[in-house]
Amino acid sequence: MVVQRYGRPRGHGSGAWTVTVVLVGSLVGASAVAGCAAPEDPKAAGDPLPTVRNAADALTKAGSSKASTSMEMAAGGTRVTIRGEGTYDFRRRTGRLQVLLPKDAAGADEHRPITELLTPGALYMKNRGAGVPADKWVRVDTTALDDGNLVTGGATDPAAAAELLRGARQVTYVGEVELAGVRVAHYRGVADIAEAARVASPQVRGALAAAAKGFAKDTVPFDAYLDGDGRLRKVRHQFSFSNQGRTVAVASTTLLYGFGAAVEVTLPDRRDIYAGKIKA
């Protein structure tokens, strides 16, 4: 079951976003200072390229799932990890995640989980901190982000992670492994971001197009694990971007399980969206 309630968020002027909301960038800067039944065996026969490229379609057919995310960042000898848990609807391209910041990543021992609502073209965050009132949400236009929200929110949008595989090339079949009690086929390759954006689903196309322009490299190495129904169970992408003159290496991992899970996404009313400046 999927429950969605949409408020009417107001638009934001240029003054409201003088400082870009980049959760990952702020974390790296601050830290530098301080189950379901198993399907049949995976189908490894045939050409691995179309198999991987069609993973997003298999998820849309599945409808929804639970999701766990992990984003590891390394810059200048400093390494931090952000983790998330939630659910995602692959048909509506909406989801809800609770993202937990690591200790001392922003100069404090404990941090309240950040609630993230993922929607086509927008990311909503609550408990964002950095001057945002506790009862307010921050809305970010993902089509205006240099990375298309592949790394900004501290968790890669599960649909974007799968759609990025539509640009897969140089794909090789590595072998079968067991993942959380399920036999999956392991594939390795690189994804062309621009190509993925060109053929992606309309709801994700704008964000991937922004990423194609924003990343220094056109390709992203990946490891993808598909079950016997062609559904993506795990994907790990390796990104790199520049933050304040430093190169930041990011490994984003998304785990999908519990297919058919209920997804509830209630967008905040426009009066609950913060329109002030956001600290980096």
C-alpha positions as a printed NumPy array, in Angstrom:
array([[  0.   ,   0.   ,   0.   ],
       [  1.241,   3.453,  -0.871],
       [ -0.12 ,   6.487,   0.948],
       [  0.766,   9.949,  -0.291],
       [ -0.484,  13.329,   0.799],
       [  0.717,  16.378,  -0.987],
       [  0.807,  19.853,   0.49 ],
       [  1.406,  22.918,  -1.628],
       [  5.005,  23.999,  -1.027],
       [  5.747,  27.524,  -2.103],
       [  8.511,  28.385,  -4.468],
       [ 11.775,  29.766,  -3.128],
       [ 13.48 ,  32.888,  -4.291],
       [ 17.158,  33.221,  -5.03 ],
       [ 17.737,  34.837,  -1.643],
       [ 16.518,  31.739,   0.149],
       [ 19.207,  29.659,  -1.481],
       [ 22.2  ,  31.987,  -1.478],
       [ 24.01 ,  29.17 ,   0.249],
       [ 23.433,  25.785,  -1.403],
       [ 22.262,  22.97 ,   0.818],
       [ 24.996,  20.362,   0.53 ],
       [ 24.817,  17.934,   3.435],
       [ 27.746,  15.829,   2.305],
       [ 29.988,  18.825,   1.687],
       [ 29.306,  20.3  ,   5.122],
       [ 29.988,  16.977,   6.837],
       [ 33.342,  16.532,   5.138],
       [ 34.37 ,  20.094,   5.983],
       [ 33.324,  19.783,   9.631],
       [ 34.955,  16.427,  10.171],
       [ 38.224,  17.676,   8.751],
       [ 38.221,  20.179,  11.57 ],
       [ 37.227,  17.885,  14.187],
       [ 13.382,  -9.824,   4.714],
       [ 11.347, -11.692,   2.393],
       [ 11.241, -15.162,   0.734],
       [ 14.089, -15.868,  -1.653],
       [ 13.259, -15.986,  -5.369],
       [ 14.677, -18.52 ,  -7.753],
       [ 18.384, -18.546,  -8.513],
       [ 19.601, -15.488, -10.415],
       [ 19.623, -15.678, -14.19 ],
       [ 23.255, -15.202, -15.107],
       [ 23.026, -16.562, -18.643],
       [ 23.007, -14.238, -21.643],
       [ 24.347, -10.774, -22.184],
       [ 24.932,  -9.025, -18.829],
       [ 24.571,  -5.543, -20.362],
       [ 20.792,  -5.541, -20.991],
       [ 20.258,  -7.427, -17.74 ],
       [ 21.812,  -4.615, -15.73 ],
       [ 20.236,  -1.853, -17.806],
       [ 16.779,  -3.35 , -17.226],
       [ 17.139,  -3.503, -13.428],
       [ 15.188,  -0.252, -13.004],
       [ 12.243,  -1.705, -14.94 ],
       [ 12.212,  -4.776, -12.697],
       [ 11.99 ,  -2.523,  -9.63 ],
       [  9.103,  -0.587, -11.143],
       [  7.314,  -3.895, -11.701],
       [  8.004,  -4.88 ,  -8.083],
       [  6.371,  -1.641,  -6.923],
       [  8.065,  -0.833,  -3.632],
       [ 10.629,  -2.038,  -1.113],
       [ 12.438,  -1.3  ,   2.083],
       [ 15.831,   0.357,   1.67 ],
       [ 19.056,   0.713,   3.611],
       [ 21.685,   3.197,   2.501],
       [ 25.299,   3.838,   3.356],
       [ 27.447,   6.691,   2.123],
       [ 31.168,   6.593,   2.881],
       [ 33.186,   9.745,   2.235],
       [ 36.939,  10.202,   2.279],
       [ 38.896,  13.436,   1.9  ],
       [ 42.349,  14.385,   3.116],
       [ 42.708,  11.311,   5.313],
       [ 39.297,  11.843,   6.938],
       [ 36.568,   9.236,   6.516],
       [ 32.931,   9.481,   7.599],
       [ 29.867,   7.3  ,   6.984],
       [ 26.21 ,   8.347,   6.808],
       [ 23.526,   5.649,   7.096],
       [ 19.842,   5.642,   6.231],
       [ 16.777,   3.408,   6.551],
       [ 13.343,   3.672,   4.998],
       [ 10.974,   2.661,   2.215],
       [ 10.651,   3.568,  -1.449],
       [  7.921,   3.455,  -4.109],
       [  9.504,   2.809,  -7.513],
       [  6.325,   3.54 ,  -9.44 ],
       [  5.71 ,   6.981,  -7.983],
       [  9.436,   7.648,  -7.442],
       [  8.812,   8.721,  -3.844],
       [ 10.298,   7.541,  -0.581],
       [ 11.032,   8.302,   3.04 ],
       [ 14.392,   7.813,   4.756],
       [ 15.745,   8.406,   8.239],
       [ 19.359,   9.467,   7.77 ],
       [ 21.762,   9.236,  10.711],
       [ 24.863,  11.41 ,  10.79 ],
       [ 28.04 ,   9.973,  12.325],
       [ 29.286,  11.178,  15.692],
       [ 31.445,  14.307,  15.577],
       [ 30.804,  14.788,  11.865],
       [ 29.445,  18.275,  12.555],
       [ 31.191,  19.032,  15.816],
       [ 28.843,  17.225,  18.206],
       [ 28.63 ,  13.76 ,  19.739],
       [ 25.012,  13.006,  18.884],
       [ 22.74 ,  14.168,  16.084],
       [ 19.022,  13.8  ,  15.615],
       [ 18.161,  11.697,  12.557],
       [ 17.344,  13.719,   9.472],
       [ 14.013,  12.825,   7.89 ],
       [ 14.227,  12.912,   4.102],
       [ 11.302,  12.799,   1.7  ],
       [ 12.365,  11.867,  -1.828],
       [ 10.139,  13.002,  -4.69 ],
       [ 10.589,  13.606,  -8.432],
       [ 12.607,  16.813,  -8.711],
       [ 12.723,  17.685,  -5.003],
       [ 14.249,  16.595,  -1.706],
       [ 12.658,  17.597,   1.617],
       [ 14.702,  17.446,   4.836],
       [ 13.67 ,  17.906,   8.476],
       [ 16.13 ,  18.296,  11.37 ],
       [ 18.585,  19.648,   8.813],
       [ 20.121,  21.866,  11.525],
       [ 22.495,  24.657,  10.485],
       [ 20.095,  27.434,  11.491],
       [ 16.883,  25.781,  10.309],
       [ 14.089,  25.858,  12.974],
       [ 13.363,  22.412,  14.419],
       [  9.765,  22.42 ,  13.185],
       [ 10.604,  23.441,   9.616],
       [ 11.464,  21.542,   6.456],
       [ 14.086,  22.416,   3.855],
       [ 13.14 ,  21.907,   0.22 ],
       [ 15.868,  21.386,  -2.383],
       [ 15.357,  21.352,  -6.14 ],
       [ 17.355,  18.263,  -7.129],
       [ 17.443,  19.299, -10.785],
       [ 19.462,  22.359,  -9.731],
       [ 22.076,  20.422,  -7.756],
       [ 25.438,  19.751,  -9.352],
       [ 25.167,  16.089,  -8.385],
       [ 21.42 ,  15.642,  -8.978],
       [ 21.111,  14.41 ,  -5.366],
       [ 23.278,  11.391,  -5.991],
       [ 25.368,  12.428,  -2.955],
       [ 23.988,  15.726,  -1.582],
       [ 21.397,  14.321,   0.812],
       [ 23.754,  11.775,   2.361],
       [ 21.839,   8.976,   0.608],
       [ 21.435,   8.26 ,  -3.081],
       [ 17.795,   8.262,  -4.18 ],
       [ 17.077,   4.518,  -4.777],
       [ 15.36 ,   5.235,  -8.094],
       [ 18.283,   7.36 ,  -9.267],
       [ 20.703,   4.612,  -8.194],
       [ 18.813,   2.116, -10.362],
       [ 18.206,   4.483, -13.283],
       [ 21.912,   5.279, -13.399],
       [ 22.424,   1.665, -14.482],
       [ 20.565,   2.416, -17.72 ],
       [ 23.822,   4.015, -18.819],
       [ 25.827,   0.887, -17.978],
       [ 28.66 ,  -0.212, -20.225],
       [ 31.681,  -2.515, -19.976],
       [ 29.571,  -4.818, -17.814],
       [ 30.988,  -8.166, -16.726],
       [ 29.38 , -11.016, -14.83 ],
       [ 31.439, -11.7  , -11.709],
       [ 29.539, -14.678, -10.292],
       [ 26.827, -15.727,  -7.85 ],
       [ 26.896, -14.811,  -4.168],
       [ 24.472, -15.013,  -1.261],
       [ 23.07 , -11.725,   0.014],
       [ 20.883, -11.815,   3.131],
       [ 19.888, -15.388,   2.348],
       [ 19.124, -14.699,  -1.318],
       [ 21.196, -15.94 ,  -4.259],
       [ 22.098, -12.988,  -6.454],
       [ 24.155, -12.409,  -9.583],
       [ 27.042,  -9.958,  -9.183],
       [ 27.816,  -7.617, -12.085],
       [ 30.54 ,  -4.999, -12.368],
       [ 30.92 ,  -2.123, -14.814],
       [ 30.781,   1.613, -15.313],
       [ 27.766,   3.834, -15.917],
       [ 27.757,   6.794, -18.279],
       [ 25.804,   9.511, -16.451],
       [ 24.842,  11.455, -19.575],
       [ 23.602,   8.324, -21.337],
       [ 21.613,   7.312, -18.257],
       [ 20.009,  10.76 , -18.142],
       [ 19.059,  10.519, -21.814],
       [ 17.135,   7.254, -21.415],
       [ 16.012,   7.562, -17.784],
       [ 12.403,   7.667, -16.652],
       [ 10.906,  11.188, -16.887],
       [ 10.698,  11.594, -13.094],
       [ 14.447,  11.03 , -12.677],
       [ 15.744,  12.479, -15.932],
       [ 16.162,  16.058, -14.699],
       [ 18.247,  15.107, -11.667],
       [ 20.53 ,  12.817, -13.683],
       [ 20.934,  15.488, -16.352],
       [ 22.138,  17.873, -13.651],
       [ 24.59 ,  15.249, -12.387],
       [ 25.908,  14.704, -15.91 ],
       [ 26.908,  18.36 , -15.992],
       [ 28.157,  18.601, -12.406],
       [ 30.517,  15.667, -11.931],
       [ 34.1  ,  15.941, -13.107],
       [ 34.011,  12.44 , -14.623],
       [ 31.378,  11.215, -17.073],
       [ 31.429,   7.63 , -15.807],
       [ 30.738,   6.018, -12.429],
       [ 32.102,   2.565, -11.485],
       [ 29.493,   0.252,  -9.952],
       [ 28.858,  -3.203,  -8.528],
       [ 25.271,  -4.41 ,  -8.928],
       [ 23.593,  -7.497,  -7.464],
       [ 20.374,  -8.799,  -9.077],
       [ 18.064, -11.57 ,  -7.93 ],
       [ 16.318, -14.199, -10.061],
       [ 13.533, -11.759, -10.959],
       [ 16.012,  -9.197, -12.256],
       [ 15.399,  -6.919,  -9.27 ],
       [ 18.275,  -4.865,  -7.936],
       [ 19.109,  -6.059,  -4.428],
       [ 22.298,  -4.104,  -3.886],
       [ 24.242,  -1.497,  -5.816],
       [ 27.44 ,   0.312,  -4.94 ],
       [ 28.493,   3.401,  -6.898],
       [ 31.827,   5.184,  -6.556],
       [ 31.602,   8.943,  -7.067],
       [ 34.154,  11.721,  -6.781],
       [ 33.538,  15.459,  -6.634],
       [ 35.297,  18.654,  -5.621],
       [ 34.437,  20.367,  -2.346],
       [ 36.228,  23.575,  -1.367],
       [ 39.209,  22.682,  -3.502],
       [ 39.505,  19.103,  -2.246],
       [ 38.568,  15.924,  -4.061],
       [ 36.044,  13.898,  -2.095],
       [ 35.671,  10.182,  -2.822],
       [ 32.189,   8.831,  -2.121],
       [ 31.066,   5.198,  -2.064],
       [ 27.266,   5.019,  -2.037],
       [ 25.633,   1.667,  -1.292],
       [ 21.89 ,   0.942,  -1.536],
       [ 20.315,  -2.289,  -0.264],
       [ 16.753,  -3.192,  -1.318],
       [ 14.6  ,  -5.846,   0.368],
       [ 11.076,  -6.404,   1.68 ],
       [  9.473,  -5.874,  -1.712],
       [  5.855,  -4.771,  -1.546],
       [  6.404,  -2.798,   1.673],
       [  3.952,  -0.003,   2.477],
       [  5.289,   3.468,   1.656],
       [  3.875,   6.624,   3.231],
       [  5.064,  10.008,   2.017],
       [  3.276,  13.095,   3.305],
       [  4.738,  16.286,   1.88 ],
       [  4.896,  19.281,   4.223],
       [  2.519,  22.177,   3.82 ],
       [  4.045,  25.3  ,   2.283],
       [  3.905,  27.159,   5.62 ],
       [  6.149,  24.485,   7.14 ],
       [  8.951,  24.978,   4.601],
       [ 11.852,  27.175,   5.701],
       [ 12.54 ,  30.029,   3.3  ],
       [ 15.614,  31.539,   4.979],
       [ 19.295,  31.163,   4.219],
       [ 20.871,  27.796,   4.872],
       [ 24.314,  27.499,   6.402],
       [ 26.656,  25.172,   4.507]])
